[in-house]
C-alpha cells in the first residue's frame, strides 16, 4: 500500500509505522497537511535533543541507552592504521629555540674556530634572521660535553639529569624547519603551516583518536616563565583551526586555580549549577533547531565538561597525594608554584587521567645575548624535571605508551650575535622518549660546524616529525584528513615521511 511517505526521511516512515500500531484509525494525510518541513524538523529536534540530553545527564533514564562513556568523542580513526605504540603525547616545548651547540650536538671544530670569520661557503645565499648582512664570526660552545649511559650519547654538562636518562631517549640532531621568526616557527612546529586557522597537532590527535576522559579536556596546555626572559607564545599555537572548537587546547593556569571560576560563587550549590547548565543546554538546543552548526553542539558538550571539571580539576591539582620523594625527584619546592617542575608533575597527572595531548611550555630560550649566563639558568630550570618526568612515567609503566617530545621551534646560529646566537632554521636538536621510540639512539647529524643538517636518510623535517608521532599513535598521517573550503587538509600538508629507524 502506498503510504505517501516517499518525501519523508526514513525516521518519519518508522514513526508512521509506530503510530499505525498505536492507533489504527490514524489519518496520515490529515497529519501530513497539518505540518510543514520546519515544524516537523523542529518537533523531531525537541524529541531527539531531549533524549540526548537525558542520556547525557543520566544514562539509566533510557533503558536502551549506551553507557555514559559512549558520549565521549571517540575519534574518526576507529580502527588504527598501524599498531598503537603511544596512547598519549607530552610535548615539552622550549619556547625561544635552545642552542643545539650547547645541548645535544657537540662541535669541536666550531670550538677551534671560535672568534674567527665564519666560512662564507656555509652561509652564502642563505636566509638569516638578524645577522643578515652582518660580519659573521664563529662562536664555539662555551660548555663541555660528555658521553652518558651505556649508549654513550653526547650531551652537554648543562643537562646532567637528562644525561642520566640517555639510554631512554632518542636524540634527533638533524631537525630543520622553514620559519625563522618565533611565532610562525611555533605555528609551523604545532600545525605544519604558518597560515592562521590551521589546527594544531594536539587538535589533530584529539580529532583522530578521541578522548580517554570525559571529565577533563582531551588537550591541555601549561606554561612557565623563564628567569632570564619570557618568550611570548600566542594562543593560536593550540588552536583547533577549522576543526570544531571542541578539539582546541585548553590553557590551564600554572599558578593558583588551574581554571578560572572552576568553583561555584558563594550561595550557589551544585544542584543549582546543574539547573543552570540544563537551561543553557536547552536554549542551545532551540538554536540548533534552526542552525546546522557543529559549534552549537560543541557549546552543549563544553558546558557539560565545565560542570564535570568543577569536581575533577580540584582533585587533579591537589598534590597532597604525591609522596615527598616524588616532589623531590621533580625538584618541586612548593607544589603548584607555576614552575616548569610543577607543570611536569601536572603533565604526568593529566596523562594518567586520560588526557590525550599535553603541552608544557617553558618560555626562556631566546638567547640573542648573554648566552653564557642565561642558558645555564634556563637549562637548570628544566633539566631535573624533564628527566624526572621520564623516570616517573617509566616507574609507573606509562612510558611504554606515552610519547614525550622535548625541543624548541628552531635552533641557534653557530655564528655569534654579540654575546649570544641568532635564530637558525637549518639545524637544531630535539629528543623523544617512550611510545615505541628507541632509547639510547642518536639520529641524524649536522655538518662539522653545526650549520646545516646532513641530507641523508636520517634527516628530519618538521613534517617528518609529525608523521612519525602520528605513526606511533597508530595513525597514517596521509589518511588523517579534514575537508575545508573544498580541500582535504592534513597535519603534514603534502609531505612527511616516518622515521622508521627510530621506532619499534
N, C-alpha and C positions, 0 to 999 in steps of 0.2 A: 504494500500500500504506500502511495506517495504521501509522505507526511508534510511536504512543503518545507523541509528543513535544509535544503541544499545550500541556501545562502548563509547558514549559520555554522560556526566552527563546531568541531567535534564535541567540546564540553556542552554546548547547547543541546545537541542531539541526545547526549547522555542524560541531561537534565530532563528533557522531554519524556524519555522512557521512564524515568523515576516518577515524574508527575502522573503519567498514564497509569502506572501501577498503583499509585496512591489514590488517584481519582479518575475512574474510567470515563466519567462524564466531562472531563476537562476539554474545553473548546480551544484548541491551539490557534485557529485562525483569529479568533477574537483576541486571544492573548498577544499574538504577533502584531495585530494592528494597534494595540494599546501602548506599544513601546517603540522607541526608535533606537538606533545603534548606541548613541551616547548613554541613554538610560540603561540599556542592557549592560553595557560595559561598566557603568557606574555601580549598578546593583551587584554585578559579579565581583567587582573590585572590593566592595564592602565585605562581602562574604568571605572571599579568599584572604583579604588583608586581615580580617578579624581572626580567621582560623590560624593564619601565620603568626600573628602577634600572640594569640593564646598559647600556641605551641611553644613559642619562644619563652614566654613567661612561666609556663608550667606544662611540660610535655605530657604529663599524666592526664591532662584535661581531655585529650583526644585519644581514644583507645588505640587507634591505628597509627598514631604519630611515631616518628623515629626518635631515637634517643637525642638528648639535647646536643650532643656533640655534632650531630648532623647539621646543626645550624651554622657551624663554622665553615668558612671558605676553605675548600679542600684542594684548590688549585686546578689548573687546566691540564696538568701532566698527571693524569690519573694512573697511568702505567709508566714507570720510569723507562727512559730510553737506554740507560746504562745501569749497571749495578750501583746502588747508592752507597757511597763511602762517607759522605758528610750530610748530616741532617740539619745542621745549623752552621752559620758563619759568624765569627767575631773579627771585625776589621779594626785593628789598632792604627789609627790614622795620625801620622806625624806631620801635622799641617805646617807648611813652610818649606819643606824639602830638605831633609838631612843630607849632609855631605857623605857620599859613599867613600871618599878617600880617608875619612876619619871614622868609619864604622865597619864596613864589610868588604872593602875592596882595596887592599894594600898595594901601593905602587912605589916600590923602592926607586925606580928610575925617576919618578916625579920628585922624590925626595932629593935625589942627586942634583936635579935641575932647579931646585928652589932658588928663587930670586933672579933667575936668568930669563932671557927672552923666550917666550913660548914659541915653538916651531910654527911658522906660518902655514906649513903644509897641512897641519891639522885643522886650521880654522878658516882658511881662505874660502870665501863664498858661503860660509856657514851663518846660521841665524844665532845671534847672541841677544841677551837682554840689555842690561845697562852698560855692558862693555863694548857694544858695537862701536867701532871706530877708535877705540882706546888702544894705547900701547899695552900689549899683553905680556905679562910676566908669570912664570910658573910659580905656583905656591905648593910646596911639598906638605905632606901630612905632618901635623905637629905632635901626634901621639904615636905610641908604639902599638904594634900588633903582635899577637902570639897565636900559636896553634892550640885549639881547645878540644878536649874529649878524645875518644878513641878514633873519631873520624879525622881529627886534626884540622878542622876548619879554621881558617884565619879570621879572627875577629879582633877589633880594636880593644885595647885595655880600658877604654871609656865605658865598655859594656861587659864587665866581668860576670854578672849574673846571667846575661844572655849567652856568654861564653860557656857558662856552666851547663846550659841545655843544648850545646852544639850538636849533640848526637840525636836530638829530637827535631831539629829544624832543617829546612832546605833553604839555603841562601841562593837567591837569584841575582846574579851580577849583571845580566845583560838586558835589564829593563830599559825601555825607551818610550817616549811619548811624543805628542805633536804640539803641545801648547806650552808656551814659555812664561806665561804670567799666571799668578796664583789661582784666581777664580776660574778662568777657563780650564786650567790644568786640573783643578779639583773636579770640575764638571766632566772633563774627559775621563778622569780616573773613575768617577762614580757612574757615569751614564754612557760612556763611549762616544760622546758627542759634546760639542760646545754650544749647540743650539738649545736655547731655552725651551722648556716644555717637553724634554725627553725624560723618560723615567730613570731613576737611579737603579743601581744593581740590586739594592735591597728590595725595592718595589718589584722589580722583575722576578726576584726569587720568591717573594710572597705571592705574587700573581701565579707563578708556575707551580709552586709546591703547596700553597695554602698555609694555614696556621696550625700549630700544635697546641695552642692555648686559646681559650675563649674569654679569659678574664684579664688579659694583658694584650697590648698591641703586638702584632707579629714582627714589627720593625721598630727598634728603639735606638735613639742616638743620645750619647753622653758627650760632654766636652769639659776639658780642664784648661786652665790658664798657665802659661809658662812664666817663669820668674824673670826672664830676660826679654820679654816682648810677647804680645798677644796677637797671633796671626788671625786676621778676620776670616770667618767661614760663613758663607751665606746659606740660608735655609733651602735654597734650590738644590743643594747637594743631596738632600734626602727627599726630594720631591717625587711624586708619582707621575708627573708629567701628564701625558694623555691617557694614562691608565686611570681607572676610577680612584678617587682620592682616598678610599679606604686602604689603599696599598702604600700610602706615603709613610715616611718615617715620622715617629713622634719623639720630639726632643724632651728628654727628662732633665730637670734641673739637677745639677750635681751637688748643690748645697741647699739645705732647708727642705721644704716639701718638694718631692720629685715632680709632682704635677700640681699646678696651681689650682686652688679651690677643690682639692680632692675630698675635703671634708664638708659636711653639711653646715650651713650657717646656724648660729645659735637659734634654738627654738624650732628647728626643722628636723623631724625624726626620719628614720629610714623609710617608714611606710608612707609618709608624706612625699618624700623624694620619689618613691616608686610611683605614686599617683601623678606627679609632675611629668615623669618620663612617659608614662602611659598616655597622658593627654597630648604631649608633644608628638608622640608617635602617631596618635590618632589624627592630628592635624596634618602631619606629613603624609599620612595615608590618603587623606582627602585630596591633597595636592597631587599625589601620584596618580589619582584617577584621571586627571586631565593632562598630565605631562608624562610622557615616556622618557624618563631621565634617571639613569642609574645613580646619580648623585643623591636623589631623594632616598633611595634605598640605603645608600651609604650613610645618610643622616640618621636614619632609623637604627641601623646597626651600631653606629658610633655612640648614639645616646645610650643604647643598651650596654655597650662596652664601658662607657664612662661610669655608668651606675655600678657595674661589677668592679671597676677599678677602685671604687671607694673602699672596698674591703681588701682587694688584692695588693694595692700599692703600699699601704701602711705595713703589711706583713713583709712585702718584698724589701722595703727599705730599713727594716728593723734588724740591725746587725747583732743584736744581743744574743742570737742563737749561734753566732760564729765563735768558735773557740779562740782563745788568745793566741795560740800558736799559728792559727791561720792569719789573723790580723798581723802578727809579727812577720810572717812569711811575705806578705804583700808590702810590708813597711808602712802600715796604717797607724798613725798616731791617734787620730780621732775619727772614728767611723762617720762617713757622710760629710767629710770636711771639704769636698769639692776637688780633691786632688786626683791625679791620674791613678794613684794606687787604689783609692776608694772606688773609682769608676771601674777599674779592672775587676775588683771583687763583685761589684754590682753586675758586671757583664756575666760573670760566672753564675750568679744567682738568677739572672734573666734567662740564661741558657738552660739551666736545669728546670726552669718553669715553663719551657716550651716556646720561648721567643725565637723566631726563625733567623733573624738577621740583626746584629748588634754592631753599632759603630761607636768607637771611643776615640774622640779627637783630643790630641794634645797640641795646643796652638803655641809653638815655641821654637820653630826651626828655621826662621828666615834670617840666616846669619850673613848679611852683607858686610858686616863689620864686627870687629872684636870677637872673632870666632874662637880664638884660643881661650877666652874667658867664658863665653856664653855657651858654646856647645857642650863642654863638660857639665854645666848646670842642667841643660836640657837632658843630657844622657842620664845623669843621676836621677832626674825626676821620673824616668820611665823604665830604667834598666831592671830594677828589682821587681817591680810589679809585673812587667811583661813576662819575665821568667817565671814568677810565681804563678801567673795565670796558667801557663803551660803545665807546670808541675802539679797544680791543684786539679786541673782537668784530668791529667794523667792518673793521679791518685784516685780519683772518683770514677775512673773507667769511662770518662766522657771524651777524652782526646781522640779516641779512635773514630768517633763520628761527629767531631766538631773541627771545622777548618778555621785556623787562625791565620790572618794575614797581617803583617807589620810592615809599614813603609809610608813614604810621603808621595806627593803628587809629581815630583821630579827630583833631580839631583842638584849638585852644585858644580861649578866650573873648576877644573884643575888649574885655571889661571886665577891669580889673586885679584880681588877688588878692594883696594886699600888693605884693611886688616881682616877682610872676610872673603867670601866667594859669592859669585853671581848665580842666577838661575841657570839650570842646564837640562836639556831635554834628550841629549844623545846617549846618556848613560846614567843609571842610578841602580841602587840595590834595594831589594825587599827580601823578607823571609816569610816562609809559610811553615805551619806545623799542623799535624793531625789530619783528620779527614781523608786518610788514604794517601797523603803526600809523604814521600820517602824522607826520613830523617838522616842527618849526618851527610848530606849531599850539597855540594856547591855546583850550581847550574849556570852555564854561560860565563862569558868573560868580556873584558874590555881591552882596548889597546894598552900599550905599555905606560901611557900617561893618564889613563882613565878618562879619555875624552869621548870615545865612541865605543858602542857595543861591537863585538866581533860578529860579522854577518855569517853565521853558520847555523847548523840545525838546533843550536841551543839559544838562539836569540829569543827575546820575549817582549813583544809589543803589548800595550795595554789591552788590545783586543784578544791577544793570545792568553793573557792572564784571566780575563773574563771567561773565555771559552773553557779554560782549564778548571776554573772554580765551578762553573755550571756543570761540567762533566762529572766532577766529584759528587755533585748533588743529584746525579742521575739524569741530568738534562742535556740533550743535544742542543747546543746554542743556536744551530740553524733552524731548529724546529720550534723554539720558543718565540712566537711572534704575536704581534697585535696590529690589527688593521686600523690605520688612522689616516684620514684625508686621502683615501684611495690607494694607500701603500701599506704593505706589510713591513713593520719595523721590528728590529730585534736589538738586543743589547750590544752585540758585536758588529752591528751595521752590515757590511758586506765582506767582512774579513774575519780573522781569528782562527788559530789552529791550536789544538790541545797539545800541551807539552807532555807527551806520553812518557817521556823519560824520567819524570819526577813523580809519577803517580803509580799506585798499585791497582 
